[in-house]
């Protein structure tokens, strides 16, 4: 059994760099086929891992084997690989608690006790398998987090402690306003009376759903649109003011987004912004770069080290004074902030 476990690690290593390619799907297919066969050939040992009296434990183990084998076959077929990847990620999440339980089961397996060794081996390996299935099949299964769970928790992280900053950045808005990355509408209560119409653009359908209550409670006419900041669904020279607040960090190409803002602004129109970005402290900046991959996955694409000043320098806008400050109580890697405005030449 130890040989099988070591072989599975080797096969997984082949898929470590795989992304949307045949090698990745083949390596992950081999792992799941091997796991499925193992569940059949060593069913008794797997049954012993489950809690005593588990309902139809034998059927559960055999079903697990069948699902793994079908998953392995599905990864081999290009037409079915995407949906198979979605299924396998969900499957791995479901069986993760069983693997954690097994680490404490202290049963004989492969000639030795599981215990802590199994926990240190199996659980991290399963998390890696989830990541590599995602890479190998190019799936968007984790949009469940980005489109559903993240919007539901957005207000908790972004509402408290930022009211004064929202009030300041919206104070001079007027006329026909565009807000990019409207989110759940946290800026809306601070909009001044001079705003006659608000057009919002956000690519996240979950955010748009969460914003409905604030839109309904507002006296401002709101035209909420789903779309990309890199290709705004607006005509040239049609907006008096544009606004972004803690948004540019999560746009894949902020350069294109700023160019689009310049396109839709009327001559003399103003772009107002408040954004977190690169810290001038070298030590903090190192950690921003290190944390970027994690931040991007848990915060819907957000990056911590966006150089806001450099971004605007080449935007074709006349950049005014940019205030730089640290928001108290926020982590150092997340709190360095840039606030200011930039005007389209008349």
N, C-alpha and C positions, 0 to 999 in steps of 0.2 A: 504493500500500500504506500509506503514511503516513496518507492520508485515512481508510482503514479503521481503522487503529489509533486515531486521534483520535476517530473516531465510536464505537468500542467504549468508550472512556473516558467519552464523553458518555452513552451508554446505561447504563453502570454507575453513573454519578452519579445517574441517575433511581431506581435501586434502593437507593441508600445508606441511605435511611431506611425502607425497606420492611420490614415484619414481618408475616408471615402474611396478606398481602393480594394482591389481583389485580395491583396496580401492580408489586409486587416480582417476582412470577412472570413478568409480561409483559416487564419489562426484562431479567431474566436469560435468559429464553427467546430474546430477540432477540440477546443476546451469543453464546449457544451456537449458534444457527442461523447467525449470521454467521461464527463460527469454523469450523463444519462446511463451509460453502460455500467458505471460503478454503482449507481443506485440500484440496479437490478442484481448485479453479481454479489454485492455486499449488503443486501437489503436488511438482514438481521441486525447488523451492526448499526445501521442508520436508525432502525426502529428503537434500539436501546437508548439512543440519544434523546428521544422525545420523552416528555413527562409521562409518568406511569398512568395508565388508564386512558391515554390519548385515544380519542374516537377514531376507529378505523386507521390506526397508525400504519398498517401494512399498505392499505390502499393509498394513503398519502405519499408514502415513499415511492411506490410504483408510479403514481401520477406525476410526481416530481421528475422521475426518470423519463417518462414519456414526453413531458413538456420540454425537458432539456434536449432530448433527441430531435423532436420536431423543430425546436429553436435552432439547433445546429444545422439541420437540413435547410431551414428557411434562410439562414445566412448565406448559404451557397447559391441561392437563386436570386439574381439581381432584381427581378420584378418584386419579390416578396421580402427582400432584405430590409427595406425601411420599416414596414409594419412589424416585421420580426424583431428588429432592434427596439422598437417601442415596447413590444410585449416583454422582451427579455429584461429590459431595465426595470419595468414594473414587477416582474417576477423576482428579480434579485432583491428588490426592496422588500418584498413580502416575506422572503425566506431569511432575510438578515437576522430578525429576532431569534429564529430557530438556531442559527449558527452561533449566536451569542450564548444562548441557553446551553448548547452542546459543549461549549468550552468549560462549563462548570459541571457537566454530567459525570465526569470521571469514569468513563466506560473504557473497556479494552477495545482498541481500534488499531489495526495494523501492528499489533505487538507491543503497544505502549499506551499510556494514559493520555487523554487529550489535555484537560486542564488549561493552564495559562498558555502553554505552547500553542495549543490549537487556536486560542483567542488571538494571539499575536500573529499567527499565520493566516488563518482563514478569513477573519473579518476584514483586515486591510486588503487581502487579495480580492475579496468580493467587491469592495469599493473600487478597486482598480478595474475589475471586470466591467462594472457599470460604466466607468469612464471610457474604457476602450470599445465597448459596444457602441456607445454614443459616437465616438470618433469614427469607427469602422463603418457605421451605417449612415452617418450624417444626419442624425435624428434631431428633432426639435421637441423631444418629449419633455425636456426641462422647461419648456414654455409654460408648463403647469405652474412653475414657480414664478416665472417672469410675468405671465399674463393674469394669474389668479391670486396666488399667495402674496407676492410682493406688493401689488396694489392694495391689498387688504391691510397690510401692515405699514404702508407708506406714511400715513398720517402720524403714526406713533413716533417714527424717526425724524420726520421733517417738519412737523407742526410746532412742537414745543420749543421755545427759546429763539425762534427766528422771526417773530412777529415784527419787531422794530426794523429789521432788515427788509422785510417785505413791504412795509409801509414806506420806507425810504426809497426803494427802487421803483415803486409804482406812482410816487407822488406827482410826477410831471407828465404822466401819460395823458393823451388827449386824442379826440377824434376817433378815427378808425384804427383800432389797435390789433396787432397780431401777437399772440403769445405762443411760442414754440415750447413743446414739452409741458403742456398745461397740467398734466398729472391729475391729481384729484381736486384741483381748483383752489389750492390753498392761498393763492394771491388774490382771488376774486373779491373777498370782503374788503380789500384795501384799495380797490380801484376808485379813483376820484370821479366826481360828477361830470368832468369834462369829456369822459370817454362816452362816445355815442354808440359804438358797436365794437364788440370783441369777437375776433375770429381766432379759434384755437386749433392747433395742429399737434396731435400726439399719435405715435404709431402703436401704442399699447392699448388694445381694446379693453383690458381690465381697468386701466386708469380712467378711460372715458366713462365706463360704467359707474365707477366710484364717484365721479365728478357730478353726476346728474343732480344730486340733492342740492349741491351748492349753486348750480346753474339755475335750478328752479326757484331758489330763494333769492336770487339776485334781481335787481331792477334793471340791470344792463342786458341789452339784447346780445345773446351769445350764439355764435354759429360754430358749433363744435364739429371738427373734421378729423378724420383718421388719415394720416399720411406721414410722409418722411420729410424731415427738415432739409434733406439734401435735394429734394425736388418738391418744393412747396406748391400746393394746388391753388395758386393765386396769380393774378395778372401782374404785369410789370407796373411799377409806379402807382400802386393802388392802396398803400398803407401809410398812415401818418406816423405811427410809432410801432416799434417791435420790442418784445421783452423776452428774455430768457433768465431763469433763476435756477441755478444748480442743475443745468441741463446739458450744456455743451460737452461736458465730460463723458456723457453716455452716447453721443452721436458718433457713429463710426468714422465719418469724415467731417469734422467740424469746419474745415476750410470751405467745403462745399455749402455747408449750412449758412455760414456767414456771407458767402457770395450770393446765396439765394435771398438772404435778408436784404442785402444791398439792392438786389434786383427789384424786389417788391416794394421797397420804400419809395415814397414820393421824393422828388428832389427837395432837399432840406429836411427830410424826415429823420427821426432819431431812433437809434437802437439803444435800449437800456438793458443793462445786464448786472447780475451778481452771480459769480461763479467761484467754486473752489478750484484750486490748481496747484501747480508746482511750488514747493516751498523753497525759499532762498537758503534755508539751513541745509547744508550738505548731508548731515546725518539723517535728518527727516526725509530728505529727498531719496536717499538710498532705500529707506523703508517703503516709501511710496512706490518705487519701482518693484520692490520685492512683493508687495501686497497687491499689485495691479491684477495679476491673474485671478486671485481669490475675489477681489472686489468686483471685477467684471462679471463673475458668475453669480454672486449673491445680490448685486445691486443693478441688475439689468443693463450691463455693459459699461458701467461707470469706470473711468480711469482716474487715478489720483494725481497724476503729474502733468496735467494739461498746462501748457505754457500759454496762458490767456493773452498776455501782452504781445508775444510774438505772433499769435494767431491774428490779432487785430491790426498789427503793424502793416501787414501786407493785404489788408482787406479792401482797400480803396475807399474806406470811410475816414472821415476826419475825427480822430480819436481825441476825446477830451481828457480831463484829469481822471486817473484811475486810483481809487483808494485801495490800499492794501492793509489788511488787518487779520487778526486771528479771532475766531469765534470762541468765546470762553466755554469750557466744559466739553468741547468736542475733541476727539483725539487729534494729536498733532499732525498726523498724516492726512487728516480730512478737513482741517479747520482753516488752512491758509486761504484767504478769500480776496477776490478782486471785484470791485464795484465801480461802475462808471457808465459812460455813454459814448456813442460814436455817431456822427451825423453824415448823412449822404450829401455830397456836394450839390449845391443848388444849380 
